[in-house]
């Protein structure tokens, strides 16, 4: 079977059962890049040192609240 027609992998939820994720709070986000290449930067002496691509990603991440303000039902 070629990659183009391969069945998608089954994914399991990593969410905590019963937790209300719509509440305000801090969340940890992990971004995995193909073959785990360190494109976004490196951790040096416990500090994240962003690459130019990592800086772009951070800048865009910081604009998300402006682009997608919270909505309330």
Wavefront OBJ file of the C-alpha trace (Angstrom):
o trace
v 0.000 0.000 0.000
v 1.365 3.440 -0.818
v 1.543 6.305 1.678
v -1.158 8.148 -0.269
v -3.787 5.487 0.406
v -2.633 4.112 3.760
v -5.289 3.975 6.475
v -4.903 6.694 9.144
v -3.551 5.578 12.497
v -5.988 5.197 15.363
v -5.497 7.986 17.890
v -6.366 7.784 21.549
v -7.481 10.816 23.528
v -4.886 12.252 25.910
v -7.511 14.305 27.718
v -8.200 13.749 31.403
v -11.569 12.060 31.781
v -14.120 14.364 33.369
v -11.980 17.519 33.134
v -13.718 20.595 31.729
v -11.286 21.873 29.078
v -13.415 24.913 28.249
v -12.433 26.529 31.584
v -9.871 29.301 31.612
v -6.451 28.036 32.577
v -2.905 27.331 31.532
v -2.299 24.440 29.184
v 0.941 22.804 28.078
v 1.204 22.277 24.340
v 3.655 19.890 22.735
v 4.389 20.256 19.048
v 5.956 17.254 17.348
v 7.634 17.739 14.003
v 8.231 15.004 11.474
v 11.053 12.691 12.519
v 11.535 14.826 15.672
v 13.870 17.260 13.945
v 14.660 20.247 16.205
v 13.371 22.931 13.854
v 11.918 25.256 16.475
v 15.073 25.586 18.556
v 17.052 23.860 21.284
v 17.126 23.817 25.057
v 20.462 25.190 26.269
v 21.205 25.215 30.020
v 17.493 24.739 30.717
v 16.438 27.691 28.525
v 14.623 27.427 25.219
v 16.653 29.061 22.456
v 14.375 29.623 19.491
v 15.567 29.213 15.931
v 14.302 31.741 13.358
v 11.471 29.315 12.528
v 10.754 28.912 16.245
v 10.557 32.685 16.637
v 8.007 32.858 13.822
v 5.961 30.128 15.502
v 6.084 31.962 18.842
v 5.119 35.282 17.262
v 2.127 33.668 15.552
v 1.168 31.830 18.755
v 1.123 35.138 20.631
v -1.354 36.604 18.113
v -3.899 33.800 18.530
v -5.997 35.612 21.186
v -6.300 38.619 18.865
v -7.212 36.489 15.882
v -9.551 34.132 17.762
v -11.076 35.964 20.749
v -12.897 33.810 23.292
v -16.562 33.331 22.599
v -19.248 32.824 25.195
v -22.519 31.003 24.687
l 1 2 3 4 5 6 7 8 9 10 11 12 13 14 15 16 17 18 19 20 21 22 23 24 25 26 27 28 29 30 31 32 33 34 35 36 37 38 39 40 41 42 43 44 45 46 47 48 49 50 51 52 53 54 55 56 57 58 59 60 61 62 63 64 65 66 67 68 69 70 71 72 73
